[in-house]
């Protein structure tokens, strides 16, 4: 015991010193308590019996499940287990065996009424080139503990996608309740009612589980929701965008909404899982990932525009919640007029933006051409038909819903009856006939059979007649052939 002698003048200083010593002593005892194997304290502390103090510590520390307690339990700490737990979580015995380019993770639970997961899978698969399916995993996490629903949805997945499952492109997984912390007595945040807090907290742990499952499967990981659709060749858009990154990044976004289309390096998934678990009852994950980005020194969102995933679900997975959200940057790439468009090759001197090729303006699939530079007088975009064709109508549409200024304000459409040669990707056409000028980015030409008579068109060229201070989108070229 420390004894201090103080004069009246030194009384305040001594009092502060004594208090500091007392606090230090209390902290030391507290640390010793946790270091020891026995929680019995033989001496009284501040008027409490040691047993009473010990009971309070136990009550506060062990009755409330904390992140550390949770991860310290071997049955739940998936970050410290071997790969066997992932095999146990995998249905259909098709645990992925090789590392691929991209994993798309989709948790799904039972919804009351509408279901979207099958349409989401169809959109992802149908908009991936067959030869590129070997580059991706689509991991479906059945995150509902209702066994009847699990058996039903897993059976339908197995029946609908047997080839994708056997090739390990489609991987279906499930979890177990012991992975989850208590979802009772949750912190009251954001003025959410109990049902929403419980739904939100469980969803966070769902995300953590799928992050940890997928962390070694591929180079990159993309988080997806179960009620989206995408565009053709979305994988090429992702690859091309990654290739343009000349700086360190943590998260690239291909949708502005929620937790849709968020791309990570797979080596960051364990960190992301831990921070989501740390705040599983305080924060929704679509907030937490933004804090995570900042902690990883990415201080602003990096969103690819136009976005390539659109939210379509109306009924949320939270019972009773309607959520008609739409991504404002998801552009409408559907063709409107859908002409006959006979076989042809496309050429241009405009700088092509990756994934928005000249063919995208002519082919009937969703998509458009987008230049990467401002248009200049004399720039051209030419369609060369494989065989000269009699044409009755042509429609040209430039600009788009999300980029209305990226249209051709000053340009004309020219038909050429003859092709002399194609030299270094530049066709040389002759016997030219001007068909009309674009107005407001659009041109429609009818009655071409009466204008051209029996003659057939070999080349169609859109030619700029003035400079413009914006890029150019050619959304659709619709060619209707004569009978």
C-alpha positions as CSV (number, residue, x, y, z in Angstrom):
1,X,0.0,0.0,0.0
2,X,1.3,3.5,-0.9
3,X,1.2,6.1,1.8
4,X,1.4,9.8,0.8
5,X,2.1,12.7,3.1
6,X,0.8,16.1,1.8
7,X,0.8,19.6,3.1
8,X,-2.3,21.8,2.6
9,X,-0.7,23.4,-0.4
10,X,0.0,20.1,-2.0
11,X,-3.4,18.6,-1.2
12,X,-4.9,18.9,-4.7
13,X,-1.8,17.5,-6.4
14,X,-1.7,14.6,-4.0
15,X,-5.4,14.0,-4.4
16,X,-5.0,13.8,-8.2
17,X,-1.9,11.5,-7.8
18,X,-3.7,9.2,-5.4
19,X,-6.7,9.0,-7.8
20,X,-4.3,8.1,-10.7
21,X,-2.7,5.4,-8.6
22,X,-6.1,4.0,-7.7
23,X,-7.2,4.0,-11.3
24,X,-4.0,2.3,-12.4
25,X,-4.4,-0.2,-9.6
26,X,-8.0,-1.0,-10.7
27,X,-7.0,-1.4,-14.3
28,X,-4.1,-3.7,-13.3
29,X,-6.4,-5.9,-11.3
30,X,-8.9,-6.0,-14.2
31,X,-6.2,-7.2,-16.6
32,X,-4.9,-9.7,-14.1
33,X,-8.4,-11.0,-13.8
34,X,-8.6,-11.7,-17.6
35,X,-5.2,-13.2,-17.7
36,X,-5.8,-15.7,-15.0
37,X,-7.4,-19.0,-15.5
38,X,-9.6,-18.5,-12.4
39,X,-12.2,-15.8,-12.1
40,X,-12.1,-15.9,-8.2
41,X,-11.1,-12.8,-6.5
42,X,-10.3,-13.2,-2.8
43,X,-10.2,-9.6,-1.8
44,X,-13.0,-7.0,-1.6
45,X,-12.9,-4.3,-4.2
46,X,-14.8,-1.0,-3.8
47,X,-17.2,-2.5,-1.3
48,X,-18.2,-5.5,-3.5
49,X,-17.5,-9.1,-2.7
50,X,-15.1,-10.7,-5.2
51,X,-17.8,-13.2,-6.2
52,X,-20.2,-10.4,-6.9
53,X,-17.7,-8.6,-9.1
54,X,-16.8,-11.8,-10.9
55,X,-20.5,-12.4,-11.6
56,X,-20.9,-9.0,-13.1
57,X,-17.9,-9.5,-15.4
58,X,-19.2,-12.8,-16.5
59,X,-22.7,-11.4,-17.1
60,X,-21.5,-8.5,-19.2
61,X,-18.9,-10.4,-21.1
62,X,-20.2,-13.9,-21.7
63,X,-24.0,-13.5,-21.9
64,X,-23.7,-11.0,-24.7
65,X,-22.2,-12.5,-27.8
66,X,-19.4,-10.3,-29.1
67,X,-17.5,-10.4,-32.3
68,X,-14.4,-11.7,-30.6
69,X,-16.4,-14.4,-28.7
70,X,-18.0,-15.3,-32.0
71,X,-14.8,-15.7,-33.9
72,X,-13.0,-17.5,-31.1
73,X,-15.4,-20.4,-31.2
74,X,-13.9,-23.0,-33.4
75,X,-17.3,-24.1,-34.8
76,X,-18.0,-20.6,-36.1
77,X,-14.6,-19.1,-36.9
78,X,-14.5,-20.1,-40.6
79,X,-11.4,-17.9,-41.2
80,X,-9.4,-20.4,-39.1
81,X,-10.7,-23.7,-40.5
82,X,-9.4,-25.7,-43.3
83,X,-11.1,-26.1,-46.7
84,X,-13.3,-28.9,-45.4
85,X,-15.9,-26.5,-44.2
86,X,-16.4,-25.2,-47.7
87,X,-16.9,-28.7,-49.0
88,X,-19.4,-29.3,-46.3
89,X,-21.3,-26.2,-47.4
90,X,-21.4,-27.2,-51.1
91,X,-24.4,-29.0,-52.5
92,X,-24.3,-31.5,-55.3
93,X,-20.6,-32.4,-54.5
94,X,-19.2,-29.9,-57.0
95,X,-16.8,-27.9,-54.9
96,X,-14.8,-25.7,-57.3
97,X,-11.4,-27.2,-58.0
98,X,-9.6,-24.5,-60.0
99,X,-9.1,-20.7,-59.7
100,X,-11.0,-18.7,-62.2
101,X,-11.2,-15.0,-63.2
102,X,-14.5,-13.9,-61.5
103,X,-16.9,-15.2,-58.9
104,X,-20.4,-13.8,-58.8
105,X,-21.9,-14.3,-55.3
106,X,-25.7,-14.3,-54.9
107,X,-27.3,-14.9,-51.5
108,X,-31.0,-15.7,-51.8
109,X,-33.8,-16.4,-49.3
110,X,-37.4,-17.4,-49.4
111,X,-39.7,-14.6,-50.6
112,X,-43.4,-14.3,-50.0
113,X,-45.0,-14.1,-53.4
114,X,-42.6,-13.2,-56.2
115,X,-39.3,-15.1,-56.8
116,X,-36.5,-13.7,-59.0
117,X,-33.5,-16.0,-58.6
118,X,-34.1,-18.2,-61.6
119,X,-34.5,-15.2,-63.9
120,X,-31.4,-13.6,-62.4
121,X,-29.3,-16.8,-63.2
122,X,-30.8,-17.0,-66.7
123,X,-29.8,-13.4,-67.4
124,X,-26.2,-13.9,-66.2
125,X,-25.8,-17.1,-68.1
126,X,-27.5,-16.1,-71.3
127,X,-25.5,-12.9,-71.5
128,X,-22.2,-14.7,-71.1
129,X,-20.5,-16.1,-74.2
130,X,-20.4,-19.9,-74.0
131,X,-16.6,-19.9,-74.2
132,X,-16.4,-17.4,-71.3
133,X,-18.5,-19.5,-68.8
134,X,-15.3,-21.3,-67.9
135,X,-13.9,-18.0,-66.6
136,X,-16.6,-17.5,-64.0
137,X,-18.3,-19.1,-61.0
138,X,-21.9,-18.2,-60.1
139,X,-22.3,-19.1,-56.4
140,X,-25.9,-19.3,-55.1
141,X,-26.1,-19.2,-51.4
142,X,-29.4,-20.7,-50.1
143,X,-29.5,-18.5,-46.9
144,X,-32.9,-19.5,-45.6
145,X,-33.1,-22.2,-42.9
146,X,-36.5,-23.4,-44.1
147,X,-35.6,-27.0,-45.2
148,X,-38.7,-27.4,-47.4
149,X,-37.7,-24.3,-49.4
150,X,-34.1,-25.4,-49.6
151,X,-35.0,-28.8,-51.0
152,X,-37.4,-27.2,-53.5
153,X,-35.1,-24.5,-54.8
154,X,-32.0,-26.8,-54.9
155,X,-34.0,-29.4,-56.8
156,X,-35.1,-26.9,-59.3
157,X,-31.6,-25.5,-59.8
158,X,-30.3,-29.1,-60.3
159,X,-33.0,-29.8,-62.8
160,X,-32.7,-26.5,-64.7
161,X,-28.8,-26.3,-64.9
162,X,-27.3,-29.8,-64.8
163,X,-24.5,-28.9,-67.3
164,X,-23.6,-25.7,-65.4
165,X,-23.5,-27.6,-62.1
166,X,-21.5,-30.5,-63.5
167,X,-18.9,-28.0,-65.0
168,X,-18.8,-26.3,-61.6
169,X,-19.8,-22.9,-63.1
170,X,-22.9,-22.9,-61.0
171,X,-22.2,-23.7,-57.4
172,X,-24.9,-24.0,-54.8
173,X,-24.1,-23.7,-51.1
174,X,-25.9,-23.5,-47.7
175,X,-24.9,-22.7,-44.2
176,X,-25.7,-23.9,-40.7
177,X,-27.3,-22.0,-37.8
178,X,-24.2,-22.3,-35.5
179,X,-22.4,-19.9,-37.8
180,X,-24.8,-17.1,-36.9
181,X,-24.7,-15.0,-33.7
182,X,-27.8,-14.4,-31.7
183,X,-30.3,-12.2,-33.5
184,X,-32.1,-11.3,-30.3
185,X,-31.8,-8.0,-28.3
186,X,-30.2,-6.3,-31.3
187,X,-29.0,-2.7,-31.1
188,X,-31.7,-0.2,-32.1
189,X,-30.3,1.8,-35.0
190,X,-31.8,3.9,-37.9
191,X,-35.2,3.7,-36.1
192,X,-35.8,0.3,-37.7
193,X,-38.3,-1.9,-36.1
194,X,-37.3,-5.3,-34.7
195,X,-38.3,-7.3,-37.8
196,X,-36.1,-5.1,-40.0
197,X,-33.2,-5.1,-37.6
198,X,-33.3,-8.9,-37.4
199,X,-33.5,-9.2,-41.2
200,X,-30.8,-6.7,-41.8
201,X,-28.4,-8.3,-39.2
202,X,-28.9,-11.8,-40.6
203,X,-28.3,-10.5,-44.1
204,X,-25.0,-9.1,-42.9
205,X,-23.9,-12.5,-41.7
206,X,-25.1,-14.1,-44.9
207,X,-22.8,-11.7,-46.8
208,X,-19.9,-12.6,-44.5
209,X,-20.4,-16.3,-45.1
210,X,-20.4,-16.1,-48.9
211,X,-17.4,-13.7,-48.8
212,X,-15.4,-16.3,-46.8
213,X,-16.6,-19.2,-49.0
214,X,-15.6,-17.5,-52.2
215,X,-12.3,-15.8,-51.1
216,X,-10.0,-18.4,-52.8
217,X,-12.2,-19.2,-55.9
218,X,-11.1,-16.5,-58.3
219,X,-9.0,-13.4,-58.9
220,X,-12.0,-11.1,-58.5
221,X,-15.3,-11.3,-56.6
222,X,-18.6,-9.5,-57.5
223,X,-21.5,-9.2,-55.0
224,X,-24.9,-9.5,-56.6
225,X,-28.5,-9.5,-55.4
226,X,-31.0,-12.2,-56.5
227,X,-33.3,-9.8,-58.5
228,X,-31.3,-8.3,-61.3
229,X,-30.8,-8.5,-65.1
230,X,-27.8,-7.6,-67.1
231,X,-26.6,-6.7,-70.6
232,X,-24.9,-8.9,-73.3
233,X,-21.2,-9.3,-72.9
234,X,-21.2,-7.9,-69.3
235,X,-18.1,-9.9,-68.5
236,X,-16.2,-8.1,-71.3
237,X,-17.3,-4.8,-69.9
238,X,-16.0,-5.8,-66.5
239,X,-12.6,-7.0,-67.9
240,X,-12.2,-3.9,-70.0
241,X,-13.0,-1.6,-67.1
242,X,-10.5,-3.4,-64.8
243,X,-7.8,-3.0,-67.5
244,X,-8.2,0.8,-67.5
245,X,-7.5,1.1,-63.8
246,X,-4.0,2.6,-63.5
247,X,-4.2,3.1,-59.7
248,X,-4.9,1.1,-56.6
249,X,-8.6,0.4,-56.0
250,X,-10.7,-1.5,-53.5
251,X,-14.2,-1.6,-55.0
252,X,-15.4,-1.0,-58.6
253,X,-19.2,-0.6,-59.0
254,X,-21.2,-1.7,-61.9
255,X,-24.5,-0.6,-60.4
256,X,-25.2,2.5,-58.3
257,X,-27.8,0.6,-56.2
258,X,-27.5,-1.2,-52.9
259,X,-25.1,-4.1,-52.9
260,X,-25.4,-4.9,-56.6
261,X,-22.5,-5.3,-58.9
262,X,-19.7,-4.4,-56.4
263,X,-16.4,-5.8,-57.5
264,X,-13.5,-6.7,-55.2
265,X,-10.1,-8.3,-55.3
266,X,-10.7,-11.7,-53.7
267,X,-7.8,-11.2,-51.4
268,X,-9.8,-8.4,-49.6
269,X,-12.8,-10.6,-48.9
270,X,-11.7,-11.8,-45.5
271,X,-11.2,-8.2,-44.3
272,X,-14.6,-7.3,-45.7
273,X,-16.2,-10.3,-44.0
274,X,-14.7,-9.3,-40.6
275,X,-15.8,-5.7,-40.8
276,X,-19.3,-6.7,-41.8
277,X,-19.5,-9.1,-38.9
278,X,-18.0,-6.5,-36.5
279,X,-21.0,-4.2,-37.2
280,X,-23.5,-6.8,-38.2
281,X,-26.2,-5.4,-35.9
282,X,-25.4,-1.7,-36.3
283,X,-25.0,-1.1,-40.0
284,X,-26.7,-2.4,-43.2
285,X,-24.0,-3.8,-45.5
286,X,-24.6,-1.3,-48.3
287,X,-23.4,1.3,-45.8
288,X,-20.6,-0.8,-44.3
289,X,-18.9,-1.4,-47.7
290,X,-18.5,2.4,-48.2
291,X,-16.8,2.7,-44.8
292,X,-14.6,-0.3,-45.8
293,X,-13.6,1.4,-49.0
294,X,-12.4,4.4,-47.0
295,X,-10.5,2.3,-44.5
296,X,-8.8,0.7,-47.5
297,X,-7.9,4.3,-48.7
298,X,-10.4,4.5,-51.5
299,X,-12.1,7.8,-50.7
300,X,-14.6,8.0,-53.5
301,X,-16.9,5.6,-55.3
302,X,-15.7,4.3,-58.7
303,X,-18.9,3.6,-60.8
304,X,-18.8,2.4,-64.3
305,X,-21.3,4.3,-66.4
306,X,-23.5,3.3,-68.0
307,X,-24.1,0.7,-65.3
308,X,-24.6,-2.9,-66.5
309,X,-26.9,-4.4,-63.8
310,X,-30.5,-3.3,-63.3
311,X,-32.6,-4.1,-60.2
312,X,-36.0,-5.6,-61.2
313,X,-37.4,-6.9,-57.9
314,X,-40.5,-5.2,-56.6
315,X,-41.0,-7.1,-53.4
316,X,-38.1,-7.1,-51.0
317,X,-36.8,-10.2,-49.2
318,X,-38.0,-8.4,-46.1
319,X,-41.7,-9.4,-45.8
320,X,-44.1,-6.6,-46.5
321,X,-41.5,-4.3,-48.0
322,X,-42.0,-3.0,-51.5
323,X,-38.8,-1.6,-53.1
324,X,-39.3,-0.4,-56.7
325,X,-35.7,0.9,-57.1
326,X,-34.2,1.5,-60.5
327,X,-30.6,2.3,-61.4
328,X,-30.7,5.7,-63.1
329,X,-27.4,5.0,-64.9
330,X,-28.5,1.7,-66.4
331,X,-29.0,2.7,-70.0
332,X,-31.7,1.4,-72.3
333,X,-29.7,-0.6,-74.9
334,X,-32.7,-2.4,-76.4
335,X,-33.3,-1.9,-80.1
336,X,-36.5,-0.2,-80.9
337,X,-37.0,-0.8,-84.7
338,X,-35.3,-4.1,-85.2
339,X,-34.7,-4.0,-88.9
340,X,-33.9,-6.9,-91.2
341,X,-30.2,-5.9,-91.1
342,X,-28.7,-8.3,-93.7
343,X,-25.1,-9.6,-93.0
344,X,-22.6,-6.8,-93.1
345,X,-19.3,-5.5,-91.8
346,X,-18.8,-2.3,-89.8
347,X,-16.0,0.3,-90.1
348,X,-15.4,3.7,-88.6
349,X,-12.6,6.2,-88.1
350,X,-14.0,7.2,-84.7
351,X,-12.1,6.1,-81.6
352,X,-14.0,3.1,-80.3
353,X,-14.8,2.9,-76.6
354,X,-14.2,-0.6,-75.2
355,X,-17.3,-2.8,-75.2
356,X,-19.3,-0.4,-77.4
357,X,-18.1,-1.7,-80.8
358,X,-19.5,-0.6,-84.2
359,X,-21.3,-3.9,-84.5
360,X,-23.3,-3.1,-81.4
361,X,-25.2,-0.4,-83.4
362,X,-26.1,-2.8,-86.2
363,X,-26.7,-6.2,-84.5
364,X,-30.2,-6.8,-83.2
365,X,-29.0,-7.7,-79.7
366,X,-29.1,-4.9,-77.0
367,X,-26.1,-2.6,-77.2
368,X,-24.8,0.5,-79.0
369,X,-21.7,2.0,-80.5
370,X,-20.0,4.7,-78.4
371,X,-17.0,6.8,-79.5
372,X,-14.3,7.8,-77.1
373,X,-13.6,11.2,-78.7
374,X,-15.5,14.2,-79.9
375,X,-16.9,14.0,-83.4
376,X,-15.1,16.0,-86.2
377,X,-16.3,17.2,-89.6
378,X,-15.6,14.3,-92.1
379,X,-15.7,11.5,-89.5
380,X,-17.5,8.5,-90.8
381,X,-19.2,5.3,-89.8
382,X,-19.8,2.8,-92.7
383,X,-21.9,-0.4,-93.1
384,X,-20.6,-2.6,-95.9
385,X,-23.2,-5.3,-96.9
386,X,-21.7,-8.7,-97.7
387,X,-23.9,-8.7,-100.8
388,X,-25.4,-5.6,-102.5
389,X,-28.9,-5.3,-101.2
390,X,-32.2,-3.7,-102.3
391,X,-33.4,-1.5,-99.4
392,X,-36.8,0.0,-98.8
393,X,-36.3,1.8,-95.5
394,X,-33.5,2.9,-93.2
395,X,-33.7,4.3,-89.6
396,X,-30.7,5.8,-87.7
397,X,-31.0,6.6,-84.0
398,X,-28.1,8.3,-82.2
399,X,-27.8,9.3,-78.5
400,X,-29.3,7.4,-75.6
401,X,-31.6,7.9,-72.7
402,X,-28.8,8.5,-70.2
403,X,-26.5,10.3,-72.7
404,X,-28.9,12.4,-74.8
405,X,-26.2,14.9,-75.8
406,X,-24.0,12.2,-77.3
407,X,-26.0,12.3,-80.6
408,X,-25.1,13.4,-84.1
409,X,-26.5,16.9,-84.6
410,X,-24.9,17.5,-87.9
411,X,-24.6,14.6,-90.2
412,X,-25.9,12.9,-93.3
413,X,-26.6,9.4,-94.6
414,X,-25.0,8.4,-97.8
415,X,-25.7,5.2,-99.9
416,X,-23.0,3.8,-102.3
417,X,-23.9,1.5,-105.0
418,X,-20.3,0.1,-105.5
419,X,-17.4,-1.0,-103.3
420,X,-13.9,-0.6,-104.8
421,X,-11.8,-1.9,-102.0
422,X,-11.2,-2.0,-98.2
423,X,-7.8,-0.6,-97.5
424,X,-6.6,-0.7,-93.8
425,X,-10.1,-1.0,-92.4
426,X,-11.3,1.9,-94.5
427,X,-13.8,1.0,-97.3
428,X,-13.6,2.9,-100.5
429,X,-17.1,3.1,-101.9
430,X,-18.3,5.0,-105.0
431,X,-21.5,5.9,-106.9
432,X,-22.7,7.8,-103.9
433,X,-26.2,9.1,-103.3
434,X,-27.2,11.3,-100.4
435,X,-30.3,10.0,-98.6
436,X,-30.9,12.7,-96.0
437,X,-29.6,14.6,-92.9
438,X,-30.0,13.7,-89.3
439,X,-32.3,16.0,-87.3
440,X,-32.2,15.8,-83.5
441,X,-29.9,12.8,-83.8
442,X,-32.4,10.8,-85.8
443,X,-33.0,10.0,-89.5
444,X,-35.8,8.0,-91.2
445,X,-35.7,7.4,-94.9
446,X,-38.7,5.7,-96.6
447,X,-39.6,4.7,-100.2
448,X,-36.0,4.0,-101.1
449,X,-37.2,1.6,-103.9
450,X,-38.8,4.6,-105.7
451,X,-35.6,6.7,-105.1
452,X,-33.1,4.1,-106.2
453,X,-35.2,2.0,-108.6
454,X,-33.6,-1.3,-109.3
455,X,-30.2,-0.4,-107.9
456,X,-28.7,-2.2,-104.9
457,X,-26.8,-0.6,-102.1
458,X,-23.3,-1.9,-101.2
459,X,-22.3,0.7,-98.6
460,X,-24.2,2.9,-96.1
461,X,-22.2,5.7,-94.5
462,X,-23.0,8.2,-91.7
463,X,-20.8,11.2,-92.3
464,X,-20.4,14.2,-89.9
465,X,-20.9,17.6,-91.6
466,X,-19.6,19.7,-88.7
467,X,-17.5,19.4,-85.5
468,X,-19.2,18.7,-82.2
469,X,-18.0,18.9,-78.6
470,X,-19.2,15.6,-77.4
471,X,-18.8,11.9,-78.0
472,X,-21.1,10.0,-80.3
473,X,-23.5,7.1,-79.6
474,X,-25.1,5.4,-82.5
475,X,-27.8,3.4,-80.8
476,X,-29.5,1.7,-83.7
477,X,-29.1,1.3,-87.5
478,X,-32.2,-0.5,-88.8
479,X,-32.2,-1.6,-92.5
480,X,-35.3,-3.0,-94.0
481,X,-34.8,-4.9,-97.3
482,X,-37.2,-4.8,-100.2
483,X,-39.1,-7.9,-101.2
